[in-house]
């Protein structure tokens, strides 16, 4: 399996520009999601109020915070960035729906974050394909 192949590439050759750009993007997006998830888990007042408006309960704030922190960590862990991008992209899809149909507020931030995660998945498509092949061999 090719997970961890970036370590080999890095030791023997400089990273290609696509890889360098992907790492920078992953870092920026991971920081955004880690901060948002940490605010949810810490019970920041604005997050508590936001989840009161959603009306599902504060337990959902904790779950969402854990999902965001886990996704952020996956984005920066070699070999899991594509999974993290899919995970957080799906989260943002539901975030857009929540903004549109529950909160009746602008979904633009969730759309932007969703598109950035889609770009990460695209840039890491070879990693995702390798992971899929690895799983398919095990099934």
DSSP file (Angstrom, degrees, kcal/mol; ACC not computed):
  #  RESIDUE AA STRUCTURE BP1 BP2  ACC     N-H-->O    O-->H-N    N-H-->O    O-->H-N    TCO  KAPPA ALPHA  PHI   PSI    X-CA   Y-CA   Z-CA
    1    1 A X              0   0    0      0, 0.0   130,-0.1     0, 0.0   129,-0.0   0.000 360.0 360.0 360.0 148.6    0.0    0.0    0.0
    2    2 A X    >   +     0   0    0    125,-0.1     3,-2.4     2,-0.1     4,-0.2   0.349 360.0 126.9 -95.8   6.3    1.2    3.5   -0.8
    3    3 A X  T 3  S+     0   0    0      1,-0.3    76,-0.1     2,-0.1    75,-0.1  -0.468  79.1  26.9 -64.0 134.3    0.1    5.3    2.3
    4    4 A X  T >> S+     0   0    0     -2,-0.2     3,-1.1     3,-0.0     4,-0.8   0.446  82.1 126.0  90.0   1.6    3.2    7.0    3.7
    5    5 A X  H <>  +     0   0    0     -3,-2.4     4,-2.3     1,-0.3     5,-0.2   0.746  62.3  69.3 -64.9 -21.7    4.7    7.2    0.2
    6    6 A X  H 3> S+     0   0    0      1,-0.2     4,-3.0    -4,-0.2    -1,-0.3   0.854  92.1  58.3 -65.0 -32.6    5.1   11.0    0.7
    7    7 A X  H <> S+     0   0    0     -3,-1.1     4,-2.0     2,-0.2    -1,-0.2   0.924 108.0  46.4 -61.4 -42.8    7.8   10.3    3.3
    8    8 A X  H  X S+     0   0    0     -4,-0.8     4,-1.8     2,-0.2     5,-0.3   0.928 113.5  48.1 -63.3 -46.1    9.8    8.4    0.6
    9    9 A X  H  X S+     0   0    0     -4,-2.3     4,-2.9     1,-0.2    -2,-0.2   0.920 111.8  50.4 -61.1 -43.0    9.2   11.2   -1.9
   10   10 A X  H  < S+     0   0    0     -4,-3.0    -1,-0.2     1,-0.2    -2,-0.2   0.873 110.5  48.9 -66.1 -37.3   10.3   13.8    0.6
   11   11 A X  H  < S+     0   0    0     -4,-2.0    -1,-0.2    -5,-0.2    -2,-0.2   0.841 124.2  28.6 -71.7 -31.9   13.5   12.0    1.6
   12   12 A X  H  < S+     0   0    0     -4,-1.8     2,-0.3     1,-0.3    -2,-0.2   0.720 128.7  14.4-104.3 -24.2   14.6   11.4   -2.0
   13   13 A X  S  < S-     0   0    0     -4,-2.9    -1,-0.3    -5,-0.3     3,-0.1  -0.987  82.8 -95.6-147.8 152.1   13.2   14.3   -4.0
   14   14 A X        -     0   0    0     -2,-0.3     2,-0.1     1,-0.1    -3,-0.1  -0.378  54.6 -93.4 -65.5 152.6   11.6   17.6   -3.3
   15   15 A X        -     0   0    0     -5,-0.1    -1,-0.1     1,-0.1    -9,-0.0  -0.429  42.1-111.8 -66.4 138.0    7.8   17.6   -3.3
   16   16 A X    >>  -     0   0    0     -2,-0.1     4,-2.2     1,-0.1     3,-0.6  -0.310  32.8-104.9 -63.6 157.0    6.1   18.4   -6.6
   17   17 A X  H 3> S+     0   0    0      1,-0.2     4,-2.8     2,-0.2     5,-0.2   0.842 120.6  57.3 -54.9 -35.9    4.3   21.7   -6.6
   18   18 A X  H 3> S+     0   0    0      1,-0.2     4,-2.1     2,-0.2    -1,-0.2   0.909 108.9  45.9 -62.4 -40.6    0.9   20.0   -6.5
   19   19 A X  H <> S+     0   0    0     -3,-0.6     4,-2.6     2,-0.2    -2,-0.2   0.913 112.3  50.0 -67.7 -43.6    1.9   18.2   -3.2
   20   20 A X  H  X S+     0   0    0     -4,-2.2     4,-2.2     1,-0.2    -2,-0.2   0.938 112.9  46.6 -61.6 -46.7    3.3   21.4   -1.7
   21   21 A X  H  X S+     0   0    0     -4,-2.8     4,-2.6     1,-0.2    -1,-0.2   0.882 111.2  52.6 -62.5 -38.5    0.1   23.3   -2.5
   22   22 A X  H  X S+     0   0    0     -4,-2.1     4,-3.1    -5,-0.2    -2,-0.2   0.921 108.8  49.5 -64.0 -43.8   -2.0   20.5   -1.2
   23   23 A X  H  X S+     0   0    0     -4,-2.6     4,-2.3     2,-0.2    -2,-0.2   0.907 111.8  48.3 -63.0 -41.1   -0.1   20.5    2.1
   24   24 A X  H  X S+     0   0    0     -4,-2.2     4,-2.3     2,-0.2    -2,-0.2   0.945 114.3  46.0 -63.8 -47.3   -0.5   24.2    2.5
   25   25 A X  H  X S+     0   0    0     -4,-2.6     4,-2.7     1,-0.2     5,-0.3   0.927 111.9  51.5 -60.9 -45.7   -4.2   24.0    1.7
   26   26 A X  H  X S+     0   0    0     -4,-3.1     4,-2.7     1,-0.2    -1,-0.2   0.900 109.9  50.4 -58.3 -41.7   -4.7   21.1    4.1
   27   27 A X  H  X S+     0   0    0     -4,-2.3     4,-2.2    -5,-0.2    -1,-0.2   0.922 112.1  45.7 -63.7 -44.8   -3.0   23.0    6.8
   28   28 A X  H  X S+     0   0    0     -4,-2.3     4,-1.9     2,-0.2    -2,-0.2   0.933 116.6  44.5 -64.6 -46.5   -5.1   26.1    6.4
   29   29 A X  H  X S+     0   0    0     -4,-2.7     4,-2.5     1,-0.2     5,-0.2   0.891 111.7  53.9 -66.8 -38.9   -8.4   24.1    6.2
   30   30 A X  H  X S+     0   0    0     -4,-2.7     4,-2.9    -5,-0.3     5,-0.2   0.905 107.3  51.0 -61.8 -41.3   -7.3   21.9    9.2
   31   31 A X  H  X S+     0   0    0     -4,-2.2     4,-2.5     2,-0.2     5,-0.2   0.925 110.3  49.6 -61.1 -44.2   -6.7   25.0   11.3
   32   32 A X  H  X S+     0   0    0     -4,-1.9     4,-2.2     1,-0.2    -2,-0.2   0.933 115.7  41.8 -61.4 -46.6  -10.2   26.4   10.4
   33   33 A X  H  X S+     0   0    0     -4,-2.5     4,-2.8     2,-0.2     5,-0.2   0.873 113.5  52.3 -71.1 -36.5  -11.9   23.1   11.3
   34   34 A X  H  X S+     0   0    0     -4,-2.9     4,-2.7    -5,-0.2    -2,-0.2   0.928 111.5  47.3 -64.5 -42.9   -9.8   22.5   14.4
   35   35 A X  H  X S+     0   0    0     -4,-2.5     4,-2.2    -5,-0.2    -2,-0.2   0.923 114.7  45.8 -63.6 -44.7  -10.7   26.0   15.7
   36   36 A X  H  X S+     0   0    0     -4,-2.2     4,-1.8    -5,-0.2    -2,-0.2   0.917 115.4  46.8 -65.2 -42.9  -14.4   25.6   14.9
   37   37 A X  H  X S+     0   0    0     -4,-2.8     4,-2.6     1,-0.2    -2,-0.2   0.905 111.8  50.4 -65.7 -41.7  -14.5   22.1   16.5
   38   38 A X  H  X S+     0   0    0     -4,-2.7     4,-2.5    -5,-0.2    -1,-0.2   0.882 108.3  53.3 -64.1 -38.5  -12.6   23.3   19.6
   39   39 A X  H  X>S+     0   0    0     -4,-2.2     5,-2.5     2,-0.2     4,-0.6   0.891 110.8  47.4 -63.4 -38.8  -15.0   26.2   20.0
   40   40 A X  H ><5S+     0   0    0     -4,-1.8     3,-0.7     3,-0.2    -2,-0.2   0.937 114.6  45.3 -66.0 -46.8  -17.9   23.8   19.9
   41   41 A X  H 3<5S+     0   0    0     -4,-2.6    -2,-0.2     1,-0.2    -1,-0.2   0.840 111.6  52.6 -67.2 -33.5  -16.3   21.4   22.4
   42   42 A X  H 3<5S-     0   0    0     -4,-2.5    -1,-0.2    -5,-0.2    -2,-0.2   0.604 112.7-118.9 -78.7 -11.3  -15.3   24.2   24.7
   43   43 A X  T <<5 -     0   0    0     -3,-0.7    -3,-0.2    -4,-0.6    -2,-0.1   0.857  35.9-166.7  77.0  35.6  -18.8   25.5   24.8
   44   44 A X    >>< -     0   0    0     -5,-2.5     4,-2.4    -6,-0.1     3,-0.8  -0.307  28.1-119.6 -54.5 137.9  -18.1   28.9   23.3
   45   45 A X  H 3> S+     0   0    0      1,-0.3     4,-2.6     2,-0.2     5,-0.2   0.874 111.5  51.4 -52.5 -46.5  -21.2   31.1   23.9
   46   46 A X  H 3> S+     0   0    0      1,-0.2     4,-2.0     2,-0.2    -1,-0.3   0.835 111.1  49.1 -64.6 -30.7  -21.8   31.7   20.2
   47   47 A X  H <> S+     0   0    0     -3,-0.8     4,-2.4     2,-0.2    -1,-0.2   0.901 109.8  50.5 -73.9 -40.2  -21.7   28.0   19.5
   48   48 A X  H  X S+     0   0    0     -4,-2.4     4,-1.5     1,-0.2    -2,-0.2   0.927 113.5  46.5 -60.5 -44.2  -24.1   27.1   22.3
   49   49 A X  H  X S+     0   0    0     -4,-2.6     4,-2.0    -5,-0.2    -2,-0.2   0.899 110.3  53.1 -64.7 -41.1  -26.5   29.8   21.0
   50   50 A X  H  X S+     0   0    0     -4,-2.0     4,-1.7     1,-0.2    -2,-0.2   0.918 110.9  45.7 -61.0 -44.4  -26.1   28.5   17.4
   51   51 A X  H  X>S+     0   0    0     -4,-2.4     4,-1.6     1,-0.2     6,-0.7   0.749 107.4  58.1 -75.4 -22.4  -27.0   25.0   18.4
   52   52 A X  H  <5S+     0   0    0     -4,-1.5    -1,-0.2    -5,-0.2    -2,-0.2   0.895 107.1  49.2 -65.7 -40.2  -29.9   26.2   20.5
   53   53 A X  H  <5S+     0   0    0     -4,-2.0    -2,-0.2     1,-0.2    -1,-0.2   0.870 106.0  55.6 -65.6 -37.1  -31.2   27.8   17.3
   54   54 A X  H  <5S-     0   0    0     -4,-1.7    -1,-0.2    -5,-0.1    -2,-0.2   0.902  97.6-150.6 -63.7 -39.2  -30.7   24.5   15.4
   55   55 A X  T  <5 +     0   0    0     -4,-1.6    -3,-0.1    -5,-0.1    -2,-0.1   0.590  63.4 108.7  86.4  11.2  -32.9   22.9   18.0
   56   56 A X  S   <S-     0   0    0     -5,-0.6     2,-0.2     1,-0.3     3,-0.1   0.734  85.9 -96.5 -90.6 -23.8  -31.5   19.3   18.1
   57   57 A X    >>  -     0   0    0     -6,-0.7     3,-1.0     1,-0.1     4,-0.5  -0.399  30.6 -84.2 121.9 158.9  -29.8   19.7   21.5
   58   58 A X  H >> S+     0   0    0      1,-0.2     4,-1.5     2,-0.2     3,-0.6   0.717 117.3  73.3 -71.7 -20.3  -26.3   20.5   22.8
   59   59 A X  H 3> S+     0   0    0      1,-0.2     4,-2.2     2,-0.2    -1,-0.2   0.866  92.8  57.2 -58.3 -34.1  -25.2   16.9   22.4
   60   60 A X  H <> S+     0   0    0     -3,-1.0     4,-2.6     1,-0.2    -1,-0.2   0.811  99.9  57.7 -68.6 -29.4  -25.2   17.6   18.6
   61   61 A X  H <X S+     0   0    0     -3,-0.6     4,-2.4    -4,-0.5    -1,-0.2   0.915 108.0  46.8 -64.4 -43.1  -22.7   20.4   19.2
   62   62 A X  H  X S+     0   0    0     -4,-1.5     4,-2.5     2,-0.2    -2,-0.2   0.923 112.8  48.4 -64.6 -44.6  -20.3   18.0   20.9
   63   63 A X  H  X S+     0   0    0     -4,-2.2     4,-2.6     2,-0.2    -2,-0.2   0.937 113.1  47.7 -61.3 -46.2  -20.7   15.4   18.1
   64   64 A X  H  X S+     0   0    0     -4,-2.6     4,-2.4     1,-0.2    -1,-0.2   0.901 111.0  51.8 -62.6 -41.1  -20.1   18.1   15.4
   65   65 A X  H  X S+     0   0    0     -4,-2.4     4,-2.4     2,-0.2    -1,-0.2   0.911 111.0  47.2 -61.4 -43.3  -17.1   19.4   17.3
   66   66 A X  H  X S+     0   0    0     -4,-2.5     4,-2.7     2,-0.2     5,-0.2   0.902 110.9  52.0 -64.5 -41.2  -15.6   15.9   17.5
   67   67 A X  H  X S+     0   0    0     -4,-2.6     4,-2.3    -5,-0.2    -2,-0.2   0.920 112.4  45.9 -60.4 -43.8  -16.3   15.4   13.8
   68   68 A X  H  X S+     0   0    0     -4,-2.4     4,-2.3     2,-0.2    -2,-0.2   0.906 114.0  46.6 -69.0 -41.9  -14.5   18.6   12.9
   69   69 A X  H  X S+     0   0    0     -4,-2.4     4,-2.3     2,-0.2    -2,-0.2   0.924 113.7  48.8 -66.6 -43.2  -11.5   18.0   15.1
   70   70 A X  H  X S+     0   0    0     -4,-2.7     4,-2.2     1,-0.2    -2,-0.2   0.913 112.8  48.4 -61.8 -42.3  -11.2   14.4   13.8
   71   71 A X  H  X S+     0   0    0     -4,-2.3     4,-2.0    -5,-0.2    -1,-0.2   0.891 109.5  52.3 -64.5 -40.0  -11.4   15.7   10.2
   72   72 A X  H  X S+     0   0    0     -4,-2.3     4,-0.9     1,-0.2    -2,-0.2   0.916 110.4  47.9 -62.4 -43.2   -8.8   18.4   10.9
   73   73 A X  H >X S+     0   0    0     -4,-2.3     4,-0.7     1,-0.2     3,-0.6   0.891 109.6  53.2 -65.4 -38.7   -6.4   15.8   12.3
   74   74 A X  H >< S+     0   0    0     -4,-2.2     3,-0.7     1,-0.2     6,-0.3   0.868 101.8  60.7 -63.1 -35.7   -7.0   13.5    9.3
   75   75 A X  H 3< S+     0   0    0     -4,-2.0    -1,-0.2     1,-0.2    -2,-0.2   0.812 112.0  37.4 -62.1 -29.3   -6.2   16.4    6.9
   76   76 A X  H << S+     0   0    0     -4,-0.9     2,-0.6    -3,-0.6    -1,-0.2   0.437  94.7  95.4-105.2   0.6   -2.7   16.7    8.3
   77   77 A X  S X< S-     0   0    0     -3,-0.7     3,-2.3    -4,-0.7     4,-0.5  -0.822  85.8-111.4 -92.5 122.0   -2.0   13.0    8.9
   78   78 A X  T 3  S+     0   0    0     -2,-0.6    -2,-0.1     1,-0.3    -1,-0.0  -0.256 100.7  16.7 -55.6 129.8   -0.1   11.6    5.9
   79   79 A X  T 3  S+     0   0    0     -4,-0.1    -1,-0.3   -76,-0.1     4,-0.2   0.225 116.4  69.8  94.6 -13.3   -2.2    9.1    4.0
   80   80 A X    <>  +     0   0    0     -3,-2.3     4,-2.8    -6,-0.3     5,-0.2   0.383  62.8  99.5-115.5   2.8   -5.5   10.2    5.4
   81   81 A X  H  > S+     0   0    0     -4,-0.5     4,-2.6     1,-0.2     5,-0.2   0.882  83.6  50.9 -60.2 -40.2   -5.9   13.7    3.9
   82   82 A X  H  > S+     0   0    0      2,-0.2     4,-2.1     1,-0.2    -1,-0.2   0.897 112.1  47.0 -66.0 -38.8   -8.3   12.5    1.2
   83   83 A X  H  > S+     0   0    0      2,-0.2     4,-2.9     1,-0.2    -2,-0.2   0.914 111.9  50.9 -66.9 -42.6  -10.5   10.7    3.8
   84   84 A X  H  X S+     0   0    0     -4,-2.8     4,-2.8   -10,-0.3     5,-0.3   0.900 109.7  50.7 -60.2 -40.9  -10.4   13.9    5.9
   85   85 A X  H  X S+     0   0    0     -4,-2.6     4,-2.3    -5,-0.2    -1,-0.2   0.902 112.6  45.4 -64.2 -41.6  -11.5   15.9    2.9
   86   86 A X  H  X S+     0   0    0     -4,-2.1     4,-2.5     2,-0.2     5,-0.2   0.935 114.0  50.1 -64.4 -45.8  -14.4   13.6    2.2
   87   87 A X  H  X S+     0   0    0     -4,-2.9     4,-1.7     1,-0.2    -2,-0.2   0.930 117.1  38.6 -57.5 -51.1  -15.4   13.6    5.8
   88   88 A X  H  X S+     0   0    0     -4,-2.8     4,-2.3     2,-0.2    -1,-0.2   0.825 112.7  56.9 -75.3 -31.0  -15.3   17.3    6.2
   89   89 A X  H  X S+     0   0    0     -4,-2.3     4,-1.8    -5,-0.3    -2,-0.2   0.918 108.6  47.5 -63.2 -42.7  -16.8   17.9    2.8
   90   90 A X  H  X S+     0   0    0     -4,-2.5     4,-1.8     2,-0.2    -2,-0.2   0.888 109.8  53.4 -63.1 -39.4  -19.8   15.8    3.8
   91   91 A X  H  X S+     0   0    0     -4,-1.7     4,-1.8     1,-0.2    -2,-0.2   0.904 108.8  48.9 -61.0 -41.6  -20.1   17.7    7.0
   92   92 A X  H  X S+     0   0    0     -4,-2.3     4,-2.7     2,-0.2    -1,-0.2   0.825 103.8  60.2 -70.8 -30.4  -20.2   21.0    5.1
   93   93 A X  H  X S+     0   0    0     -4,-1.8     4,-1.9     1,-0.2    -1,-0.2   0.950 110.3  41.6 -57.9 -48.0  -22.9   19.6    2.8
   94   94 A X  H  X S+     0   0    0     -4,-1.8     4,-2.3     1,-0.2    -2,-0.2   0.815 111.0  57.8 -70.6 -28.8  -25.1   19.1    5.8
   95   95 A X  H  X S+     0   0    0     -4,-1.8     4,-2.5     2,-0.2    -2,-0.2   0.904 105.4  50.0 -64.2 -41.4  -23.9   22.5    7.2
   96   96 A X  H  X S+     0   0    0     -4,-2.7     4,-2.4     2,-0.2    -2,-0.2   0.936 111.1  48.9 -61.4 -46.5  -25.2   24.2    4.0
   97   97 A X  H  X S+     0   0    0     -4,-1.9     4,-2.9     1,-0.2     5,-0.4   0.900 110.9  50.7 -60.6 -40.7  -28.5   22.5    4.3
   98   98 A X  H  X>S+     0   0    0     -4,-2.3     5,-2.7     1,-0.2     4,-2.0   0.920 111.1  48.0 -63.6 -44.1  -28.8   23.5    8.0
   99   99 A X  I  <>S+     0   0    0     -4,-2.5     6,-2.3     3,-0.2     5,-0.7   0.905 118.1  41.5 -63.1 -40.6  -28.0   27.1    7.1
  100  100 A X  I  <5S+     0   0    0     -4,-2.4    -2,-0.2     4,-0.2    -1,-0.2   0.935 128.7  22.9 -73.2 -47.0  -30.6   27.2    4.3
  101  101 A X  I  <5S+     0   0    0     -4,-2.9    -3,-0.2    -5,-0.2    -2,-0.2   0.632 133.1  26.2-104.4 -15.6  -33.5   25.3    5.8
  102  102 A X  I  <5S+     0   0    0     -4,-2.0    -3,-0.2    -5,-0.4    -4,-0.1   0.780 130.8  27.7-111.7 -52.7  -33.1   25.6    9.6
  103  103 A X  I   <S-     0   0    0     -5,-2.7    -4,-0.2     2,-0.1    -3,-0.2   0.710  84.9-144.4 -85.3 -21.3  -31.1   28.7   10.4
  104  104 A X      < +     0   0    0     -5,-0.7     2,-0.2    -6,-0.5    -4,-0.2   0.924  58.0 123.6  52.7  48.0  -32.2   30.7    7.3
  105  105 A X  S    S-     0   0    0     -6,-2.3    -1,-0.2    -7,-0.1     2,-0.2  -0.751  72.1 -64.0-128.4 176.0  -28.8   32.3    7.2
  106  106 A X        -     0   0    0     -2,-0.2     3,-0.3     1,-0.1     4,-0.2  -0.421  33.7-165.7 -67.5 127.7  -26.1   32.5    4.6
  107  107 A X     >  +     0   0    0     -2,-0.2     4,-2.5     1,-0.2     3,-0.2   0.369  59.2 108.6 -90.1   5.6  -24.5   29.2    3.7
  108  108 A X  H  > S+     0   0    0      1,-0.2     4,-2.8     2,-0.2     5,-0.2   0.883  75.4  49.6 -56.4 -46.5  -21.5   30.9    2.0
  109  109 A X  H  > S+     0   0    0     -3,-0.3     4,-2.5     1,-0.2    -1,-0.2   0.926 113.9  46.4 -59.6 -41.2  -18.9   30.0    4.6
  110  110 A X  H  > S+     0   0    0     -3,-0.2     4,-2.3    -4,-0.2    -1,-0.2   0.875 112.2  51.1 -67.1 -36.5  -20.0   26.3    4.6
  111  111 A X  H  X S+     0   0    0     -4,-2.5     4,-2.7     2,-0.2    -2,-0.2   0.938 110.8  48.1 -64.1 -46.4  -20.0   26.3    0.8
  112  112 A X  H  X S+     0   0    0     -4,-2.8     4,-2.4     1,-0.2    -2,-0.2   0.933 113.6  46.5 -60.6 -47.0  -16.5   27.7    0.6
  113  113 A X  H  X S+     0   0    0     -4,-2.5     4,-1.9    -5,-0.2    -1,-0.2   0.885 112.0  51.7 -64.7 -37.1  -15.2   25.2    3.2
  114  114 A X  H  X S+     0   0    0     -4,-2.3     4,-2.1     2,-0.2    -2,-0.2   0.916 110.6  47.8 -63.2 -43.3  -16.9   22.4    1.3
  115  115 A X  H  X S+     0   0    0     -4,-2.7     4,-2.2     2,-0.2    -2,-0.2   0.875 109.2  53.4 -66.7 -36.7  -15.3   23.4   -2.0
  116  116 A X  H  X S+     0   0    0     -4,-2.4     4,-1.9     2,-0.2    -1,-0.2   0.887 109.6  48.9 -64.3 -37.8  -11.9   23.6   -0.4
  117  117 A X  H  X S+     0   0    0     -4,-1.9     4,-2.4     2,-0.2    -2,-0.2   0.881 108.5  53.4 -68.4 -36.8  -12.3   20.1    0.9
  118  118 A X  H  X S+     0   0    0     -4,-2.1     4,-2.3     1,-0.2    -2,-0.2   0.899 108.0  51.2 -62.7 -38.9  -13.4   19.0   -2.5
  119  119 A X  H  X S+     0   0    0     -4,-2.2     4,-2.9     2,-0.2    -2,-0.2   0.896 108.1  51.9 -64.7 -39.9  -10.2   20.5   -3.9
  120  120 A X  H  X S+     0   0    0     -4,-1.9     4,-1.9     2,-0.2    -2,-0.2   0.931 109.6  49.2 -60.9 -45.2   -8.2   18.6   -1.3
  121  121 A X  H  < S+     0   0    0     -4,-2.4     7,-0.2     1,-0.2    -2,-0.2   0.917 112.3  48.9 -60.9 -42.4   -9.8   15.4   -2.3
  122  122 A X  H >< S+     0   0    0     -4,-2.3     3,-1.5     1,-0.2    -2,-0.2   0.933 111.9  47.4 -62.6 -45.8   -9.0   16.2   -6.0
  123  123 A X  H 3< S+     0   0    0     -4,-2.9     3,-0.3     1,-0.3    -1,-0.2   0.785 118.3  42.6 -67.0 -25.8   -5.4   17.0   -5.2
  124  124 A X  T 3X S+     0   0    0     -4,-1.9     4,-2.1    -5,-0.2     3,-0.4   0.035  76.9 121.5-105.7  24.0   -5.1   13.8   -3.2
  125  125 A X  H <> S+     0   0    0     -3,-1.5     4,-2.6     1,-0.2     5,-0.2   0.832  72.2  54.7 -60.4 -34.0   -7.0   11.6   -5.6
  126  126 A X  H  > S+     0   0    0     -3,-0.3     4,-2.2     2,-0.2    -1,-0.2   0.885 108.0  49.9 -66.8 -36.7   -4.1    9.2   -6.1
  127  127 A X  H  > S+     0   0    0     -3,-0.4     4,-2.1     2,-0.2    -2,-0.2   0.906 111.6  48.2 -64.5 -43.0   -4.0    8.7   -2.3
  128  128 A X  H  X S+     0   0    0     -4,-2.1     4,-2.5    -7,-0.2    -2,-0.2   0.910 111.0  50.3 -65.1 -42.8   -7.7    8.0   -2.3
  129  129 A X  H  X S+     0   0    0     -4,-2.6     4,-2.5     1,-0.2    -2,-0.2   0.900 110.2  50.6 -62.6 -40.4   -7.5    5.6   -5.2
  130  130 A X  H  X S+     0   0    0     -4,-2.2     4,-2.2     2,-0.2    -1,-0.2   0.900 111.0  48.7 -63.4 -41.4   -4.6    3.8   -3.4
  131  131 A X  H  X S+     0   0    0     -4,-2.1     4,-2.4     2,-0.2    -2,-0.2   0.902 110.6  50.2 -65.6 -41.7   -6.7    3.5   -0.3
  132  132 A X  H  X S+     0   0    0     -4,-2.5     4,-2.7     2,-0.2    -2,-0.2   0.918 110.9  49.4 -63.0 -43.6   -9.7    2.2   -2.2
  133  133 A X  H  X S+     0   0    0     -4,-2.5     4,-1.8     2,-0.2    -2,-0.2   0.902 110.3  51.3 -61.3 -41.2   -7.5   -0.4   -3.9
  134  134 A X  H  X S+     0   0    0     -4,-2.2     4,-0.9     2,-0.2    -2,-0.2   0.923 113.0  44.3 -62.0 -46.2   -6.1   -1.5   -0.5
  135  135 A X  H >X S+     0   0    0     -4,-2.4     4,-1.1     1,-0.2     3,-0.6   0.902 110.1  55.8 -66.3 -41.2   -9.5   -1.9    1.0
  136  136 A X  H 3< S+     0   0    0     -4,-2.7     3,-0.3     1,-0.3    -1,-0.2   0.851 104.6  53.4 -61.4 -35.2  -10.8   -3.7   -2.1
  137  137 A X  H 3< S+     0   0    0     -4,-1.8    -1,-0.3     1,-0.2    -2,-0.2   0.799 108.7  50.5 -68.0 -27.6   -8.0   -6.3   -1.8
  138  138 A X  H <<        0   0    0     -4,-0.9    -1,-0.2    -3,-0.6    -2,-0.2   0.676 360.0 360.0 -83.9 -18.7   -9.0   -6.9    1.8
  139  139 A X     <        0   0    0     -4,-1.1    -1,-0.2    -3,-0.3    -2,-0.2   0.455 360.0 360.0 -89.8 360.0  -12.7   -7.5    1.0
